[in-house]
Amino acid sequence: MKIKTLIQCVFWSLLVSLLVPACVPRFETIRMTGLPASVSQPGTPGVDVGTVLANARYQVQQVLPNSYLASFTFSGKCEGLPGLHGTINLRFIQVRSGILRRQVLSGAASVNTIEETMDLRFEDISAYYPSTVPLVLDDGLSVAEVGTIAHKYIATLELPNCDVILTRLEETWLVVCTQPGSGVLGPRVCEFEIDALTGQIITAEQ
């Protein structure tokens, strides 16, 4: 009888030790706004994406240690593309694994490169089945080079001043132009991709 009781105790102890990691704690949404943000190297004009990324990563990792970059977008006016004058949106991901479920936490940084300020939002996005694939930005053309290429191509389309969103995909950059003042969700007036390695313009007709 004592042996049976001992076996049961060991069984339940093991079961609890396996299930406790699955019960990840609830993560409350955190918002921070208007933080000062460095967008360029000292004494150097223009927006430096490496500086923006390093500053945002540092801030995010204060809350989500060991998080990594998962998405990058730039939004603003089309004429702001060459200098990246607008808003750089970065999403960092931290994955907490358990036996029964995993928790995906997001640290989103929105950097206004004109006002040099940053807004942060931390939240649990596990329910949205987000991609957790790390994003590598330094495997091709720089963001500034891509912005210049996009600006030159948009100029050939003879569009009026437009709004634009530039999004890094796996092997290309997606460029979407919308009507002036309509923002990223406005009526589209152009859409094309740029090869991240070669800078080649890829249109729907190709």
C-alpha positions in Angstrom: 0.0 0.0 0.0 2.8 2.3 0.8 4.5 1.6 -2.5 1.3 2.3 -4.4 0.9 5.6 -2.6 4.5 6.5 -3.3 4.1 5.8 -7.0 0.9 7.9 -7.1 2.8 10.8 -5.5 5.7 10.5 -7.9 3.2 10.4 -10.8 1.3 13.5 -9.7 4.5 15.4 -9.0 5.7 14.7 -12.5 2.4 15.7 -14.0 2.4 19.0 -12.2 6.0 19.7 -13.2 5.0 19.2 -16.9 1.8 21.2 -16.8 3.0 24.2 -14.8 5.2 25.6 -17.7 2.1 25.3 -19.9 0.3 27.8 -17.7 2.0 30.9 -18.9 1.1 34.0 -16.9 -1.3 36.6 -18.4 0.5 39.5 -20.1 -1.1 42.9 -19.7 -0.9 45.4 -22.6 1.6 48.2 -22.0 1.7 51.5 -23.9 4.4 54.2 -23.9 4.2 57.3 -26.0 6.4 60.3 -26.9 9.7 58.7 -26.0 12.8 60.5 -27.4 14.3 58.5 -30.3 17.7 58.8 -32.0 17.3 58.5 -35.7 20.8 59.3 -36.9 24.5 59.1 -36.0 25.9 62.1 -34.2 27.1 64.7 -36.7 25.6 62.8 -39.6 22.6 64.2 -41.5 19.7 61.9 -42.6 17.9 59.0 -41.0 20.1 56.0 -40.2 18.0 52.8 -40.0 20.7 51.0 -38.0 20.4 53.7 -35.3 16.6 53.6 -35.3 16.7 49.8 -35.0 19.2 49.7 -32.2 17.4 52.3 -30.2 14.0 50.5 -30.6 15.5 47.1 -29.8 17.0 48.4 -26.6 13.7 49.9 -25.5 11.7 46.8 -26.3 14.1 44.4 -24.6 13.7 46.2 -21.3 10.2 44.6 -21.3 10.8 41.6 -23.6 14.4 40.3 -23.2 15.8 38.3 -26.1 13.0 39.4 -28.4 13.9 39.6 -32.1 12.8 41.7 -35.1 9.9 40.1 -37.1 8.6 43.0 -39.3 9.6 46.3 -40.7 7.5 49.0 -42.5 7.9 52.6 -43.4 4.9 54.9 -44.0 4.7 58.5 -45.0 4.4 60.7 -48.0 5.9 59.6 -51.3 8.3 62.6 -51.5 9.7 61.5 -48.1 10.9 58.1 -49.3 14.6 59.1 -50.2 15.2 60.5 -46.7 12.9 58.1 -44.9 11.0 61.0 -43.5 7.9 59.5 -42.0 7.2 56.7 -39.6 9.2 53.5 -39.2 7.2 50.6 -37.7 9.1 47.7 -36.1 7.7 44.6 -34.5 9.8 42.5 -32.1 8.6 39.0 -31.0 9.3 37.0 -27.9 8.0 33.4 -27.8 7.4 31.7 -24.5 6.9 27.9 -24.9 4.9 25.6 -22.7 3.7 22.0 -23.0 0.1 22.8 -24.0 0.5 26.2 -25.7 3.0 28.9 -26.6 2.7 32.5 -25.8 3.7 35.1 -28.5 4.4 38.5 -27.1 4.8 41.5 -29.3 6.8 44.7 -28.8 5.8 47.2 -31.5 7.9 50.4 -31.9 6.6 53.3 -34.0 9.3 55.8 -34.7 8.5 59.2 -36.1 11.7 60.1 -37.9 10.7 63.8 -38.4 9.8 64.5 -34.8 12.4 62.0 -33.5 9.9 60.3 -31.1 8.9 56.7 -30.4 5.7 55.1 -29.3 5.8 51.5 -27.9 3.1 48.9 -27.5 3.5 45.6 -25.8 0.8 42.9 -26.0 0.0 39.2 -26.2 -0.8 38.3 -29.8 -0.9 34.6 -29.4 -4.6 34.4 -30.4 -3.8 35.9 -33.9 -1.4 33.1 -35.0 1.3 35.6 -35.9 4.4 34.7 -38.0 7.4 34.2 -35.7 10.0 34.0 -38.4 12.9 36.4 -37.7 13.4 39.2 -40.2 16.9 39.9 -41.5 17.3 43.4 -43.0 21.0 43.4 -43.8 20.9 40.7 -46.6 20.6 43.1 -49.5 20.1 46.8 -50.3 19.8 49.2 -47.5 16.4 50.6 -46.6 17.6 54.1 -47.8 18.6 52.6 -51.2 15.2 50.9 -51.5 13.4 54.1 -50.6 15.3 56.0 -53.3 14.5 53.3 -55.9 10.9 53.4 -55.0 10.8 57.2 -55.2 12.3 57.2 -58.6 9.9 54.6 -60.0 6.9 56.4 -58.5 8.1 59.6 -60.3 7.9 57.8 -63.6 4.2 57.0 -62.9 3.5 60.7 -62.8 1.4 60.4 -59.7 0.4 63.5 -57.7 1.8 63.7 -54.2 0.8 60.4 -52.6 1.0 58.4 -49.4 3.1 55.3 -49.3 3.9 52.2 -47.2 7.1 50.2 -47.7 7.0 46.7 -46.3 9.9 44.2 -46.2 8.8 40.7 -47.3 10.9 37.6 -47.4 12.8 38.4 -50.6 11.3 41.7 -51.8 10.0 45.1 -50.6 6.3 45.7 -51.2 5.5 49.3 -52.1 1.9 50.5 -52.0 0.9 54.1 -52.9 -2.5 55.6 -51.9 -4.2 58.9 -52.6 -2.8 61.9 -50.9 -3.9 62.3 -47.3 -5.7 58.9 -47.3 -3.1 57.0 -45.3 -2.0 53.4 -45.7 -5.7 52.2 -45.9 -6.7 54.7 -48.6 -7.5 54.0 -52.3 -4.5 52.5 -54.0 -2.9 54.3 -56.9 0.1 52.1 -57.4 1.6 48.8 -56.2 4.8 47.1 -57.0 7.7 45.2 -55.5 11.5 45.8 -55.4 13.9 42.9 -55.3 15.8 43.1 -52.0 19.1 42.1 -53.5 19.1 43.6 -57.0 16.7 46.6 -56.7 14.8 45.3 -59.7 11.2 46.6 -60.0 8.7 43.8 -60.1 5.2 44.7 -61.3 1.9 42.8 -61.5 2.4 42.5 -65.3 5.7 40.5 -64.9 
